[in-house]
Amino acid sequence: MRIGRTVVIMMALGLMGSCQWFASSEARTRERVARELNAIDWNRVDQFPLFDTCDELAEKQEKRRCFEQTLVMHLTMTLQDFEFRSEGALKDTLYIDFIIDNQGGISVLSIENLPELERENPQFEGIISRSLKSLPRLQPALKQGIPVATQYRLPLILSTDE
């Protein structure tokens, strides 16, 4: 009987020791994951959103340049047909905040309000919103290979002659 009791005690001690082994392994895994998460720069994406016309195999900065140029060109083409009305000279910068979601969809968050521009051109904000929403198809930004939403602030310089 003594041998049986000793075997049971040894097994119980072995099980307790193995639980501690699993717990320390789990703790090490948590620590490793926490270190890796802390090392990630959550304010930067690995790949900027891409229009279909941009080269997917290009370097990161080239992809960014293509994204920005396509966006600006699209807005410029939209606004070139718009006739601004202004009682006096207008020289100001307007900021457009928008988000590109993890599916590539665009939502306008806000367009900075310039009272004189809105008073004389009430349709301006709608034109900007429609222009952004009519952008060509976009692939969302990527972080660690996962599609993520990204927020942008676009300065729009307004300048009219008297």
C-alpha positions in Angstrom: 0.0 0.0 0.0 2.9 2.3 0.8 4.1 2.1 -2.8 0.6 3.0 -4.2 0.4 5.9 -1.8 3.8 7.2 -2.8 2.9 6.8 -6.5 -0.3 8.9 -6.0 1.6 11.6 -4.1 4.3 11.7 -6.8 1.6 12.0 -9.5 -0.2 14.8 -7.6 3.1 16.7 -7.2 3.9 16.1 -10.9 0.5 17.5 -11.9 0.9 20.5 -9.7 4.3 21.1 -11.2 3.0 20.7 -14.7 0.2 23.3 -14.1 2.9 25.7 -13.0 4.8 24.9 -16.2 1.8 25.7 -18.3 1.1 28.9 -16.4 4.6 30.1 -16.9 4.5 29.2 -20.6 1.2 31.2 -20.9 2.7 34.1 -19.0 5.8 34.1 -21.3 3.5 34.0 -24.3 1.5 37.0 -23.0 4.7 38.9 -22.3 6.0 38.2 -25.8 2.7 39.3 -27.4 2.7 42.5 -25.3 6.3 43.3 -26.3 5.4 42.8 -30.0 2.2 44.9 -29.7 4.2 47.7 -28.0 6.8 47.6 -30.8 4.1 48.3 -33.5 3.8 51.9 -34.5 0.0 52.2 -34.6 0.1 55.7 -36.0 1.6 54.5 -39.3 0.4 52.1 -41.9 2.6 49.6 -43.7 0.8 50.3 -47.0 -1.2 53.3 -47.9 -4.6 53.0 -49.6 -4.1 52.2 -53.3 -6.1 53.2 -56.3 -6.3 50.6 -59.1 -4.1 52.9 -61.2 -1.2 52.7 -58.7 1.5 50.1 -58.9 1.0 47.5 -56.2 4.6 46.4 -56.4 6.1 49.9 -56.1 8.1 51.1 -53.0 6.1 52.5 -50.1 6.8 56.1 -50.8 5.9 55.7 -54.5 2.6 54.2 -53.5 2.0 57.1 -51.1 2.8 59.6 -53.9 0.5 57.8 -56.3 -2.4 57.9 -53.7 -1.9 61.6 -53.0 -1.5 62.6 -56.6 -4.6 60.7 -57.7 -6.6 62.2 -54.9 -5.5 65.7 -55.6 -6.0 65.3 -59.4 -9.6 64.0 -58.8 -10.5 67.0 -56.6 -8.8 69.5 -58.9 -10.8 68.2 -61.9 -14.0 68.4 -59.9 -13.3 71.9 -58.7 -12.1 73.3 -62.0 -15.7 73.3 -63.3 -17.0 75.0 -60.1 -17.4 78.8 -60.3 -16.6 80.4 -57.0 -18.5 83.5 -56.0 -16.8 85.9 -53.8 -17.5 89.6 -52.9 -13.8 90.2 -52.2 -10.5 88.5 -52.5 -10.5 85.1 -50.8 -7.2 83.6 -49.7 -7.5 80.9 -47.1 -6.9 77.2 -46.5 -9.8 74.9 -45.9 -9.3 71.5 -44.2 -11.2 68.4 -45.3 -11.2 65.4 -42.8 -12.2 62.0 -44.2 -11.7 58.4 -43.5 -11.0 55.4 -45.7 -12.5 52.4 -44.0 -11.1 48.8 -44.0 -13.2 48.0 -47.1 -11.8 51.0 -49.1 -15.0 53.1 -48.7 -14.7 56.8 -48.1 -16.6 58.9 -45.6 -16.3 62.6 -45.2 -16.0 63.4 -41.5 -15.9 67.2 -41.7 -15.2 70.1 -44.0 -14.0 73.2 -42.2 -16.5 75.9 -42.4 -15.5 79.3 -43.8 -18.6 81.5 -43.2 -18.0 83.8 -46.3 -17.4 80.8 -48.6 -20.5 79.0 -47.3 -22.7 82.1 -47.6 -21.6 82.9 -51.2 -21.3 79.2 -52.3 -23.7 77.1 -50.3 -23.3 74.1 -52.7 -19.5 73.9 -52.2 -19.5 71.4 -49.3 -21.8 69.1 -51.2 -19.5 69.2 -54.2 -16.4 68.3 -52.1 -18.3 65.4 -50.4 -19.6 64.0 -53.8 -16.1 64.4 -55.3 -14.5 62.3 -52.5 -17.3 59.7 -52.6 -16.9 59.4 -56.4 -13.2 58.6 -56.2 -12.0 55.6 -58.2 -12.0 52.2 -56.5 -9.6 52.0 -53.5 -7.8 49.2 -51.7 -7.7 50.0 -48.0 -4.5 50.7 -46.1 -2.7 47.7 -44.6 -1.1 47.2 -41.1 0.6 43.9 -40.5 -1.1 42.6 -43.7 -4.6 43.4 -42.3 -6.9 46.0 -44.0 -7.3 49.0 -41.6 -9.3 52.3 -41.6 -7.2 55.4 -42.0 -8.1 59.0 -41.4 -6.7 61.9 -43.5 -6.8 65.7 -43.3 -6.5 67.3 -46.7 -5.7 71.1 -46.9 -7.5 72.8 -49.8 -6.0 76.2 -50.6 -8.6 78.7 -51.8 -7.5 81.8 -53.7 -9.5 84.2 -55.7 -8.6 87.4 -57.5 -10.5 90.6 -56.7 
